[in-house]
Amino acid sequence: MSDEETIEELPLELLPLDAWHRARGARMVPFAGYEMPIQYEGIVAELEWTRNSAGLFDVTHMGQLLLSGPDLDAAVEAVLPIDLSTLKTGMQRYSLLLDENGGVLDDLMVSRWPDQLYLVVNGATKWDDIGHLREYLPDDITLNHLDEQALLALQGPKAVDALARHAKGEHPLAALTFMKFGRFAIAGHDVTIARAGYTGEDGFEISLPAKAAVEIADLLCGEPEVKPIGLGARDSLRLEAGLPLYGHDLSPDTSPIEAGLLFGINKRRRQEGGFPGAERIIREIAEGTARRSVGLALDGRLPAREGAEVFAGNDKVGTVSSGGFSPSLGRPIAMAYVDSAHATDGAALEIEVRGKRLAATVTPMPFVPHRYYRRS
Amino acid sequence: MPRYFTDEHEWIDVDGVTATVGITDYAQGQLGDIVFVELPAIGTNLDKGGDAAVVESVKAASDVYAPISGKVTEANEDLEEDPALVNTDPEGDGWFFKMTVGDASELEGLMDEAGYKAFVDGL
């Protein structure tokens, strides 16, 4: 047998929790320039634990950036299609880094801190993102790469119970709702906690000093609800949740409208433009796109992977961008870009895998319902 | 009945002119949760080192190669219903297929149990 995964040849950085992961039986693989834990006891068991209890994910490879300076909002709105006039302190929002043609350079989170904007960008793209932001932001905007901060995600229905025992703040942790964040202390260390994540479950992302990572990871995994979870399960969780992964479902060759990320282009910006790629994106909003990202539920058990071709009869109508076996549903699922004529819920298509045609049905996403904590 | 191993982590039990093929316990541990096994059709002619089967785990598809040349005589139908047998009993009920021994001299380059154990310990 042979594993088809490719191995990066670049020198790899070690996470602050590297030894901690290994001591807990993690298998480490190269990813985004780091040795990352891909799994501990197994993807299916880890995914189920996260859906039923709480999983701790080390996502320190992601880039944490802090922007400050004069006329910060106007400067950032020239680079991102975000409406910062409606982003109040303590709020977080999804946004997109776009090139001049509206192609996606990265997807990211933007949070407003007092007098600052805090960004979380993808690990594999963070150096390019920093270069792009530095090039397109005015020189008097300060970009601080918080590379001495670790980032841990605690995800799952019991995450709030476990974290509330340790997070002390001006307000109780329960006061945070989905896409809000606040400053807290854990074991005396200053941290910021956002109620957000990449699993479709309720959960939190905790930015903490790297030197406190072992102490805080030990505290959280000391709670009966919590186990460490690897990147493998994280990828299956996000696919079940219908969340795109940069470099697979998003790239410079995809526009946010094709990708179904209209919500990432805030309403005022759709009307006013003034962001990279605005011309194409505003046109696509009005006229539609030739292809769209859809969810596909496959019959049988054989998964279709990224790159598999999608057919309607004899016509090739699309390509799978992410695919795998859904442990929660017990069947294969996929995300694919397909011609818009076939991108309607219930459309019967086929995916070709090693010369075989697999029946697949266009299905609304998420495949597994989101369970975010929203309070009216 | 002698059992041989390949450096691609297949095992092969030889019983006269026929042989049974599967993947090793080490291999299943590396692959993780197996969700589908694509087996060769009966009558397929296999070449030593050529593609013989595909194992799909949650994350990835991996090829399984023929340890020796020969013709497929039987495929393990139980894997269709329960591919996780490869995880729970890889070197027993989780066997993949049976084949003829086309050229017994091809077995000479394979490892025995002790040799394979030393090989895995060195990985």
Interface residues (C-beta under 8 A of the other chain):
Chain A: M1 S2 D3 E4 E5 Q39 G42 I43 V44 G232 D235 S236 R301 L302 P303 R305 G324 F325 P327 P332 R354
Chain B: E8 H9 E10 I23 A27 Q30 L31 G32 D33 V35 F36 E38 V54 V55 E56 S57 V58 K59 A60 A61 S62 D63 V64 Y65 P83
